[in-house]
């Protein structure tokens, strides 16, 4: 998951680097999908408590960093995923959180 400070924004050179990284991961047969997200202000949060649906505009978390996208790669193990994540240009301006899928 690609996370970063929304106020900092993504630089054009970082975005170009991300596109190049995606092409390389595709060439290597590792990239399954990559998705960007609209800004947190456009989010909606849904919770159900005691049968009542609670809708909130904006992101649920009150944090400075927000998830901005995700990249799904096929790796042999967690160590390989961490090594590959370290090559992603986004790691230079934000955070990449690595998680396995069930």
ABEGO torsion letter per residue (X at the ends): XBBBBAAAEBBAAAAAAAAAAAAAAAAAGABABBBBBBBAAABBBBBBBGGBBBBBBEBABBBABBBAEBBBBBBABAAAAAAAAAABAAAAABBBBBBBBX
